[in-house]
Amino acid sequence: MRHLLALPLFSALLLLPRPAMAQVAVADSGDTAWMILCGLLVLLAALPGLMLRHAGLTHARSGLSVIVQGFVVAAGISLLWATIGYSLAYAPGSSWLGGGANILLADLGALRDGLTIPESAFVLFQMTLAIFAACLLPGAVAGRVKMGWMTAFALLWLLLVYAPVVHWVWGGGWLAHMGVLDFAGALVVHLCAGFSALALTLVVGKRRAAASGHAPLLGLAGGALLWIGWMGIVGGWALGATDEAATAILNAHFAACAGACGWMAVERIDGGRVTAAGPASGALAGLVAISASAAVVGPGGAMVIGLVAAMLCRIGKALLGTRIDDAADIFLIHGLGGLTGMLLLMPFALPALGGVGFAAGVSLGGAFVAQIAGIAAVALWAMMGSAIIALILSVAMPPRISAREEAEGLDLMQHGQQSWDFR
C-alpha cells in the first residue's frame, strides 16, 4: 500500500525541471586497443629488433654485451620517461620545454586532448618511441664503451636532447609553430638520434682494430623484426584505428620494399655483388625516410622516397664508411635517411604527385623553409648536446674499455663458465 501511495510523489518528482547533464567524453575502445598494440609493436622493433641487428653487426666476442647494453638502456629510459621525460616533452610549458605538471605521470587526463584515447595509452606509445630512439645509440659505439658510461649517456641524452626536440615538434613548441612537418619521427627520432650518434662516435673515437659484423643472420633477423615493428610506429601516429593508419602502414611497406631494391642496386654497381646485410639496411633506410610523410603522400611517392633514401644512404656509406666508425650505421641510415625523408616530404605531399596537400595558407616555398630550419635546428642541437654530454661524462668516468678488453671482446668466458664482464 505504501508503494502505491509513493507512486504519485515519484511521478511528480520526474516532472520537476532538472539541470542539463553534460555528456562526458569517453575513450574509444577500438582506438585505445590500437594504440596499445602499436606500442607493443614498437617495443618489438626496439628490443629484439635493434638488439639482434646491432649484435649481428659487431664483433663476435662483443655481440652479447651490445644486447645487454640495450636492455639496460631500455629499462633506464622507461623509468626516466615516467619520472620526468614525458612531462618535459608534453606537459604545458614554454615553446622550448614542457613543464612539471606530469612528473611521475601525475594528473594524466581521462582522454588525451583532442583524441579518443586515454592519456595513459598516449604515454605508453610515446615511451616506446623514446626507448627506440635511445637504443639506437649503443649500436654506433658497439664494442668499445663501458656499459655504465653508455647508460649514463643515454639517460642524460633523453633529458637534454630528445625530450626538448619532442616538445619543439610534437609538443606544440617553436618548430611546430613555425610549421615543421614530421608525421612519425624522421626528424624527432631518427635524424636526432643519427646526428647524436655521429657526435658520439667522434668523441669516443674509432675502434683500435677493424672489425666486421660476425653474424649476418642475426642482422637480418633484427631487420625483419624492425620492418614489422615499424608498422606500429607509423600506424600508431595516426592516433587511432583509422584510414590514416592503414594508409601510413601501406606507404611504409612500399617504401621499405623500394629501399631494399635501391640499396641492392647501388651495392651491385659499386661492388659487383649484393651483401647479406644489404636488403635489411635498404629497407630500414626506406622506413626511416617515409616516417616523415607516411600518411600524407601517395603510394607512388612512398616508393620514390624509399628508393631515393636507400640509394643516398648506400652512397653515403661508400663515401664515409671508412671515416666514421659507426658499427651499425646509425648516422648513415637514420641521420641521412631522416634528412632525406624530411626534404622529400614537400614535393610528394602535393596533390599533383598523389599527396594530400598542405594546410590552407601554406605554400611549397614556406614548407621548404620550415623544413630546412627544423633539420638545421635538430641536427645542431643533437650534435652539440651529445658532444657536451659525452665530454663531461668522460671527465667523470672514462668511456673506453682497455685495449686488451677490446681485443678479447667484452663477452669473456672464464673457466668454461658463461660469466661475462659488462663493466
N, C-alpha and C positions, 0 to 999 in steps of 0.2 A: 504493500500500500504506500509506504514511504517513497518507493521508487517511482510510483505513478504520480505522486504529488510533486516530485522533483522534476518531472519532465517539462512542465510549463516554464519553470525557472531556468532550466538548461537551454530551452529553446529561446528564451528571452536573451540570455547571455550571448547566444550565437548571433542574434540580430544586432547587438551593440556594435558601434563602429570600432574597428581595430586598426592599429598602426600598420602601415605597409611594411612587409618583411623584405629586406634586401636579399637578393639572390647571392649566395656565396659561391664563388668560383671554385671548382674542384678540378683536380688533375685528371687528364685523360689517361685512362689505364693503358691504352694501346701505345700512346706516345711515351709514357713512362717506361713500359716494358721495353720499347725500342731503345731508349737511351741507356737502360741498364745493360741490354745486350751489346750495344755499341761500346760501352765502357769495358766490358769483358773482352770484346774483340781487340780493342786497343791494348789491353794487358797481354793478350796472346801475342801481339806483334812486339811488345816491349820486352817481355820476359823470355819466353823460349825463342822468339824470332830473332831479336837483336843479339841475344847471348850466343845462340848457335852460330849465327853469321860471324860475329866477332871471334869466337873460338876457332872457327874454321879458317879464318884469315890470318891468324897469328902463329907463332912458333909452337911446335908440337909440345914442348915442355912448359908452356905458359898458357895453354888454352883453358885449363880449368880455373886458373887464377882470374882470367878475364870474366868468366861466368860468375865467380864468387863476388868480384867487384861489382858486377851488375846487380846481383841480388842485394848487396849491402846498400848500394846507391838507391835502388828502388825502395827499400824499406825506409831509409832516412828521408828521402824526398816525400814519401807518403805522410810520414809523421809531421814533417815541417810544413807541408801543404795544409794539413788540417790545423796546425797550430797558428800559423800566421800567413802562409803563402797565398791562400785563397783570398783572405781579407785584403792583402796588399794588391792583388790583381783585380778584384771585382767589387770590393766594398766602396761606397761613396767616398770620394776624396777629392784631390786636385786633378788637374789634367796630366800630372806626371806620375802619381802613385795613389793607390787606394788607401782608405782609412783603416781604422781598427774596429769597425763595427762587427766584423765576423771572426774575430780572433777566437780560436778553439771552436770554430763553426757555431758561434753563438748567433742567436736571432735570425736563423735561416727562415725564409718565408715558406708558407704552405705551397705557394707557387712562385717560380721564378718570374720576375716582372715581364709581362707581355707574352709569356709562354704557357703551354698547357701541361708542364711537367713540374713536379716539386723541386724546390731548390736543391734538395739533397741529391737528386739524380743529376742535376747540373754540376754540382760539386764533384760527384763521382767521375763524371766524364772528363771534366777539366783536370782532375787529379791524374787520370791515366795519361793525358797528353803531357803533363809535366813530367811524369815518370819516363815516358818515351823520350822526351827531349833530353833529359839528364842522362839517360842510359846510353845515348849516342856518344857521350864524351869519353868513357873508358876505352872505347874501341879505337879512338885516334891515337892513344899513347899506350896501347896494349903491350905488355911485356917489359915495361921499363920504369913504372912508377909504383910506389908503395900504396897499399890499399887504404891506409889511414889518411894519407895525403890526398888521394883521389876522392875519398868520401867527403873530406872537409871541403875540398874544392867544389864538388857538386852541390853541397848544401849552400855554401856562400853564393854560388852561381845562381841558384834558384831565387834567392832573395834579392841579389843586387843586379842581376842581368835579366833573367827570364820573367820574373813577376812584373817589373816595370814595363817590359815590352808588351806583355799580355794586356796590361792596363792601357797602354798607349793605343793599341789597335782594337782589341775586343772589349775592353772595359770602359769605352767612351772617352778615352784620353785624347791627347792633342793630335795624334796621327789619324784617329778616327774622324775628328772634326775637320781635318784637312782633306779627307776623302780617300784615304788609303784603303784599298780593297784587298782582302785576304780571306777567302772563304774558309779554308780548313788548315791553315798553318804553314804554307810555303814560306812566308815571311817570319811569322812569330815562332814557329817551332824549328823549321829546317834551316833557313838562312841564319837565324840567330845561333843555333847550335853548330852549324857548319863553320861560321866565321869564328865562333868561340874555340872550336877545335883547332882551327888554323893558328890562333894565338897560343893555344896550349902546346901544340907541337913545337912552335918556335921557342917558347920559354923552356920547355923540358929538354929539347934537343933530340937529335937523331939517335937511333939505336947504334950501339957500338959495333955491331956486326949485322950485315944484311940478313934478313930472314923473310922467307916467303910463307904463305899460308900452307899449313900442313894437311888440311882436311877439306878439300873442295866439296865433299859430300855434306859435311856439316854446314858449310856456307850456303849450299843450295837448299838444304832443308830449312835453314833460317830464313832464306829469301822467300821460300814458298809460304812460310808462316807469316812473314811480313806482308806479302801480297794479300793473303786472306784477311789478316787483321786490319789492313789499311781500309778495307770496306767499312769498318767501324769508325775510322777517323772521318772519312768524307761523308758517310751516311749519318753519323751522329751529329755533324754540324748542321744538318737540316733541322735539328732540334725537334724532331717528331717523325712519325711513320707516314711520310707524305710522298707525293710525286717528286718533290725536290730531292728527297733522299734516294729514291730509285734512280733518278737522272744522274746524281753525283756518283753513285756506285757504278753505273754503266760507263760513264765517262772515265772514271778512274781505271776500270778494267781495260778499256780501249787504249788508254794512254800507256798502261803497263805493257800491253802486248806490242804496241808500236815501239816503245822504248827498248824492249828486248831485241826486236828486229834491228833497230837503228844501231845499238851498241855492237851487235854481232857483225853488222855490215862494216862498220869502221874497223873493228878488230881484224876482219878478213882482209881489208885493204891494207891496213897498217902492218900486220904481222904475218899475213898469209894463212892464218888459221884462227879458229874461234876457241877461246879458252873455256874451261868448265864453269868458271865464275861469271863469264860474260852475260849470259841471259838474265841471271838474277840481278846483276848490277844495272843492266839496262832497264829492266822492269822497275827497279827501285828508283832510278833517276826519273822515269816517266811518272811514277806515282808522286814523287816529291813535287815535280813541276805542276801537275794537274791539281794539286791541293789548293793552289791559289784560286782556281776558277772552275772547280768540278761541277758546280750547279748553274753556271752562267754561260757556258759555251755549249756548242752542239757536238755531236759525236765526231764529225769531221775535224772540228777544231781540237778536240781532245786527242785525236790520233796524231795530228801535226805537232801539237805541243809535246806529247810524249816522245815522238820521233826526234824532233829537233833537240830537246833537252838531253836525251840519252847520247846523241851524236856529239853534242858540245861537251858533255861531261867526259866522254871517252877521249875526245881530242885533248881536253884539259889534262887528263891522266897521262897521255903520251907526252905532253909538253912539260908538265910539272911533277909527274910522279917521282922522279929521282931527286927533286929539290925539296919536296915536302915529305917527311917520313910519317905518313898517316896510314897506320896499319889497315884500317877498314875504309879508307877513302871517304871519311866523314865530310871533309871540306869539299872534295871534288864532286861528290854526289849530292849531298844535302845543301851545301853552300851554293855551288854553282847551279845545281838543279833548281833550288828555290828561287835564285835570282832570275833564271831563265823563265820560270813559270810566272813570276810576278810581271815581267815585261810582256810576255806573250798573252797575258790576260786581256790586255787592252784591244788589240785588233780583233781577236777571236770572240770577244764579248759583243761585238757589233752585230746587229740583226742581219746585215748583208752576208756575214760569214757564219750564220747559224746561231749566234748568241742571243741573249735576252735583252741586250742593250744596257745603257747606263741610266741612272736616275734622271728625272727631269732637271734640266738646267746644267747637267754635267756633259762637257764636250770631251772628245778624244784627247785634245791637247791638254785640257785641265786634268784628266785622269792620268795622262802620262807624267805630268809634272808631279802630281801627288805620289805616284808610284816610285818615281826616282827619289823623291825626298824620303819616302818611307824606307826604301832599300838602303840609302846612304846613312840614315839615322840609325837603323838597327844594326847594320854591318859595323859602323864605327863604335857604337855602344857595346856590341858584343865583343869586339876585339880588344878595345881599351879596358872594359870591365874585367874580361877574363885574364888579360895580361897582368893587370894590377893585382887581382886576387891571387894569381899564381905566384907572382913575385913576392908578395907579402907573406904568403904561406911558406914559400921557400926559405925565408929568413927564419921562421919559427921551426920548420921541420923540413929536412932535405927531401925532395920528391923522388930522386932516382935511387933505384936499387944499386948494389955494388956491381962492379964489372964481373966478378965471379958468379954472382947470383944471376946476372943477365945471361951469361954464357951457359950456365947449367939449367936455367929455367926456374920459374917460381914454383912449379909443381914438383917439389922434391919428395922423393920416396926414400925412407930410411929403414934399413934392415928388412927390406921386403914388405914393410907395412905401408899402408896407404895413409901416411900422415904428411900433410902439406903445410908449407910455411907461406903464409899470406901477409907478411909484415907490411 
